Amino acid sequence: MPKNIAQQIILTNPIPNNEEDFFRRADTLFRATRVIMDIIEKSKSEKTNHYSQRTQKINN
């Protein structure tokens, strides 16, 4: 249990007290997500290109 009003405010509304840290972590998470999405898209693209090349060889 909080011993004073300041501790209660921190517990009930942590973002304003740690706003910079919150947004720094959110930005890091967003960037990591974008990197993962780019890797997945690149992998999909490479697989598609591979299958396209195989299909062209079969059709020719």
Buried (B, 14 or more C-beta within 10 A) or exposed (E): EEEEEEEEEEEEEEEEEEEEEEEEEEEEEEEEEEEEEEEEEEEEEEEEEEEEEEEEEEEE
